Amino acid sequence: MMRPFLLLPILVGFGNAQISYANGTSTTGTGSSVTVPQFFQTVPELYAGPTITGSPPFLAQSNPAPFGHSRSFVPNAPLETAQPISGAPSQKSIFQLLGNYSPYFPNPDGFGVDEYPLPAGANISQVHILHRHGARYPNLTTGVDTVSFGERLTAAAGKFNATGALSFLNTWKYRLGAEIQVPFGRQEMFDSGVYHYYQYANLYDPSTKIIARTTSQDRMLQGAEYFMAGFFGQDWTQNATLEVFIEAVGFNTSLSSFLICDNSKLPVNGGGRNASLIWQSIYLADATSRLRRLITGYNWTLQDTYAAQTLCPYETVAFGYSAWCDLFTYSEWEGFEYSIDLSYAGSSAFNSPVGRAQGIAYQQEIMARLGHHVITSASGANNITVDNNTATFPLNQSIYIDFSHDTTMVPILTAFGLKQFGQYLPAQGPPPPNRSLIISHMMPTGARFTIEVINAPSPVPADRSSDTSNGPPTTYIHFLLSQRTIPLGVSLPDCGDRADGWCEINAFIESQTDAVALANFEFACFGDYPTVPYGTITNGAP
């Protein structure tokens, strides 16, 4: 059955307004009161979730660089990532193999098509930006294994003896916070705001104020504000209003839909984790034996080895450097990346029974914007109170900015039917060399999924042999993920085989006709169906 949807009682400050109350009234610097809708509050934060800050970094003291014999200077910027990794090819970095923990970088390989400039006379008329938050501390739910490992080691201090590469453990303590963005994550979001300003600022009409959307979780709200500051400047509240949705169990929002989808948290959606565990037992067997020999007085397990790998990105973004990183070979880091790919394939993408269902709400919101209509009935986790009102779900913006999670953004790609990310990934390995679903390339921290609406004065040849051909003005849809084009024709036959990966807008709309039915939201999220082995499900639905 559909779960109830509620609005977050919130305010927002305009200009120099001082937020004070959650009843819709705020006090300005002059003492006068301003009444604003409650669903636009950013301060004080409500439903922020855990906000645990870890120890402050001291990289000037803790950084062991320069590494090796060359003593060559590679400046940290601000993280120290120039670590010597056994077996690493030249110019390759393990920090681009860390899955959803990878610091943001554009996809280096693309998704199978070249990037093309706009043809002469064409223009971008609208853009939809869906953005992940920046680098963070461990999540207290999905990151519980890492947190418990760190806490166990800290509690066992003085009871074990570590030698060799693990000798740092004799004085090491777990010092990470939880859930919130680290300073580097804030930088990622601010820098992305600046980047997107250079990309799309001309679409913004300075005489208007856009609505951007995020959720109440601290890192989501803070990340959105840093992005806005990068895009518009410190006085961004004069240009945009943040619409904040409650991120908590029982509250509908397309931006954190996993919380309303009960089955996403049950064993029926455990295929990805199960597959990842199988692969971990294979690629980490040697590492576990190697590390176990370096510590006495502590029972080192396979799960500890994986948690140790996960501490590498967490400590790096929190403190600037982590001694955990160079414990592993480059091949083992490639294995780590694949373990995350398996997890997402089976929990959020086409091998998940709720893959499409978790993303269908946002897919429907995009289709509503393109069709210039509000949403009157929910097909997923939509908040109809918001989506059925142009004051809160505007249809006249040329630039839309939304903030979400990787665990919602991958299902959104699935709901759009992008089956190029549905290739079967064997749990026993080896990783398919030409797979498209590489989470490091898709969902690093600060990931962004962009939809451009492009108006051309005439049809653009599919082979891009020239800028124009004979015919009427034509509008195209262009998908980008991590700044690289997703070729829509690969997954959506209606779009045809185009060298630029674009899709004529009417063909794209036609390709989405069955999206709601395929997602089967009610049954997928709340139905009673059997748990099946990983790989049995191939279309993102039960």
Sequence and secondary structure as in RCSB ss.txt:
>XXXX:A:sequence
MMRPFLLLPILVGFGNAQISYANGTSTTGTGSSVTVPQFFQTVPELYAGPTITGSPPFLAQSNPAPFGHSRSFVP
NAPLETAQPISGAPSQKSIFQLLGNYSPYFPNPDGFGVDEYPLPAGANISQVHILHRHGARYPNLTTGVDTVSFG
ERLTAAAGKFNATGALSFLNTWKYRLGAEIQVPFGRQEMFDSGVYHYYQYANLYDPSTKIIARTTSQDRMLQGAE
YFMAGFFGQDWTQNATLEVFIEAVGFNTSLSSFLICDNSKLPVNGGGRNASLIWQSIYLADATSRLRRLITGYNW
TLQDTYAAQTLCPYETVAFGYSAWCDLFTYSEWEGFEYSIDLSYAGSSAFNSPVGRAQGIAYQQEIMARLGHHVI
TSASGANNITVDNNTATFPLNQSIYIDFSHDTTMVPILTAFGLKQFGQYLPAQGPPPPNRSLIISHMMPTGARFT
IEVINAPSPVPADRSSDTSNGPPTTYIHFLLSQRTIPLGVSLPDCGDRADGWCEINAFIESQTDAVALANFEFAC
FGDYPTVPYGTITNGAP
>XXXX:A:secstr
         B    TT B   SSSEEE TTS EEE  TBT  SS SS    B      HHHH   S TTT     
 SSS      TT  TT  GGGSSGGGS     SS SSS      TT EEEEEEEEEE   BS  TTTTHHHHHHH
HHHHHTTTS EE GGGGGGGT      BSSB HHHHHHHHHHHHHHHHHHGGG  TTS EEEEEESSHHHHHHHH
HHHHHHH TTGGGTEEEEEE  STT   GGGGGGT GGGGSGGG HHHHHHHHHHHHHTHHHHHHHHTTEESS  
 HHHHHHHHHHHHHHHHHHS  TTGGGS HHHHHHHHHHHHHHHHHHTSTTSTTHHHHHHHHHHHHHHHHHT   
 S SSS  HHHHT TTTS S  SEEEEEE HHHHHHHHHHTT GGG     TT    TT S  HHHH  TT EEE
EEEEEESS   TT SSS  SSS EEEEEEEETTEEE HHHH GGG   TT  EEHHHHHHHTTTHHHHH HHHHH
H       TTS  SS  
